[in-house]
Amino acid sequence: MSRSTPQHVRGFTLLEVLGALALFALLLLGVYSGVRAATHAVHSGEASIERADEVRSAQQFLRRELAQARAVPLSHTDKGDPQFFKGDAHELKFVAPLPGYLGKLGPQLQQLKLVSNGDGTSRLEASFAVMPPDGTPPKSLGDPEVLVDRVRGGSFSYREPDAQDHAGQWRDHWDDTRAMPRIVRIALQLDGNAEWPQLDAPLRVDVTAVQGQAADLLQGLQRRSVQ
């Protein structure tokens, strides 16, 4: 009578188990890296879109408000001459109505200013104040609104009205009581990869039209002689 030979079942060695675990860990690491890269790409794309929307909205607002600037005195010089527009390389003031329901408050003193963030960047702020009809000082409408943040550098400049024989020159400040600038240029360098297209915003009002001189209220229009 023959006896059966016992069968020995061979299992995994410790080295094989450790090798499998190492391969599995590498696989998980690859999957995690791919997910992380995809998530970072999505967040970067969303941030770029939000930044582009911020720039576009700011430019639309600035162009619209500067185009609606009015020849309303915002202050007076020591000699009593009215100032309708005032600005330097980092700040400017003018009077214009706000759009929509905010415009029902009437003309408002608007101030654009580059304010330091304290970390090497700045922010472009807009503040508003109601111009009372009785001539009392403007009344602030609240805290400034940030139009664009994380600005590395920037400046405002102003083009004089064109003369008959030559185009207006550019200035880095404006304190003229006899005229308003023809065009306001806002040039900014933004932090990161975002771009600020140079903004040249024309003003439509000619101050001389409210000073008793023969000039058109809208700049650039041809004068019509009365027959």
C-alpha positions, 0 to 999 in steps of 0.5 A: 500500500503506497502512501501519498507524498505531502504537497508543499504550497509555496507562498510569497517571500518577504522580499516579494511582498516588499517589492509589490508594496513598493510598486504599489506606492510608486503607482499611488505616487504617480496618480497623486502627482497627476491629480495634484498637477491637474488641480493646480492647472485648474486653479491657475486657469481660474485665477487667470480668468478672474484676473483677466475679468478684474482688468477688463472690468476696471478698464471698462469702468475707468473709460466710462467714468472718464468719458463722462467727466463734467466741468464741475469745480472740485476745488478752487485755487488760492486766487479763487479760480475753479479747478475742474480736474486735478492729477499727478503721476499716482492720483487724480480727481474729477467729477462725473455721475456714476451709472445706474441707481448710484447716478441718481445721487448726482455728480460725484467727486471721484478719486483714483489713487495708487495705494501701497500694499506695503509689500512692494505692490500697490492697488488702484483704488476708487473713492466717491463723494457726493457734491452737494448743490449748496457748495458745501464740502463733498460727502464721502460715500464710504470706503474706497473700492479696489479696482485692481490689486497687486500692481507692481508699478504704474503712473497716470499721465495727461495729454493737453487739448490739441492746438490748431498747429500741433497735437497736445503734449503729455504731462505727468501732472495736471493742475490747469484751471483753464482746461481739462486734459484731452486724454488720460493715460493709465499705465500699470504693470501687474504682478505675475503674468497678467497684462494691463493693456495701456488705457488712453481714455478721452475726456469729452468735456471742454472747460472753456465751454463753461467759461464764456468762451466760444468753444464746443462742449464736446471736444473734437466736433467741428464748429458750425458757423451761424449763417 
